[in-house]
Amino acid sequence: AAFGRDYIANPDLAERLRLGADLNAQRPELFYGGGAEGYTDYPALASSAR
């Protein structure tokens, strides 16, 4: 199993899977672009969902 694309869109993927939380939608067209958009701007799991 591979989780690379899921981790790009969900830096907290392990916690999301553990909690059964929804995953952020992937935006593959931005994965290897030149800026922060699509690389560091995916929202983290809300602390209220933990």
C-alpha positions in Angstrom: 0.0 0.0 0.0 1.2 3.5 -0.8 0.2 6.6 1.1 2.4 9.3 -0.5 -0.3 11.3 -2.2 -2.5 11.0 0.9 0.3 12.4 3.1 0.9 15.4 0.8 -2.8 16.4 1.2 -3.0 15.3 4.8 0.2 15.8 6.9 -1.7 14.4 9.9 -2.8 11.3 7.9 -2.0 8.8 10.7 -4.3 10.7 13.1 -7.1 11.0 10.5 -7.0 7.3 9.8 -6.9 6.5 13.5 -10.0 8.7 14.1 -11.8 7.8 11.0 -11.8 11.5 10.0 -12.4 12.8 6.5 -9.4 13.3 4.3 -8.5 16.5 2.6 -9.1 16.4 -1.2 -5.9 16.0 -3.2 -4.9 18.6 -5.7 -2.3 16.7 -7.8 -1.9 19.6 -10.2 -0.2 21.5 -7.3 1.8 18.7 -5.7 5.2 19.6 -7.2 4.5 23.1 -8.2 6.7 26.1 -7.3 5.0 27.5 -4.2 3.3 26.9 -0.9 -0.2 26.4 -2.5 -0.9 22.7 -2.6 2.2 21.9 -0.6 1.9 23.5 2.8 -1.6 24.9 2.8 -3.7 21.8 3.4 -5.8 22.3 6.6 -4.8 20.2 9.6 -7.4 18.1 11.5 -9.4 20.5 13.7 -8.5 20.0 17.4 -12.3 19.7 18.1 -12.4 16.5 16.0 -9.7 14.9 18.1 
